[in-house]
């Protein structure tokens, strides 16, 4: 069980790091007044920095199976 607890802790730290990186990206895009370019349903989309949410949380997609 100890390995599982370590994996869970490591996963939580990775997710927190990704959320922090996203927050910094949004702050940078607002500072530079440049759009965020993303792929949404296979289509490339520009999102204006004023419309980007400053924070996000990871939600595991239960439908996907590895």
N, C-alpha and C positions, 0 to 999 in steps of 0.2 A: 504493500500500500504506500510505502514511503516514496517510491518512484512516481506513482500517480499524483501524489500531493506536490511533488517537485515539478512535474509536468504542468499541473494546473497553475501553480504559482508562476512558472515561466511563461505560460500562455497569457496569463493576466498581465504580466509586465510587458510582453510584446504588444498586446492590444492597447495598453495605456500609452506606449511609445508611438504606435500608429495614430492614435487619437491626438496626441500632442503634435505630431508632424503635420497632421491635417489642419489643426488649429493655426500653426505657424504659416502654412501655405495660404490659408484664407487671409491672415493678417498681411502677408506679403502682397497678395493680389489686391487687397484694398489699398495698401500703401502705393503700389505702382499703378493703380487704376487700370489693370489689365484683366481680361476675361479668363476664366478657367475653362480649359478645353477638355471635354470628357466624351466618352462613348456611351450612348444611352440606347439600348436595344439595337446595337449595331450601327447607329447613326452618330456621326461626330457632331457635337453640340457645343456652342459657346454659352457660358453662364456669366452674366455680368457680376462683378464683385459685390455689388450692393445686394444681390439676390442670393448670395451664398450664405448658408447657415454657418455661424462661427464655430459651432461645436457639432460633433456627431458621435454616436456610440455604435459600436459593432453589434450587429444582430446576426446570429448564426442562422444561415439558411438551412432549415431542416429538410428541405426537398432535395437538396443535392447530396449525392452519395459518392464518396471517393472509392 
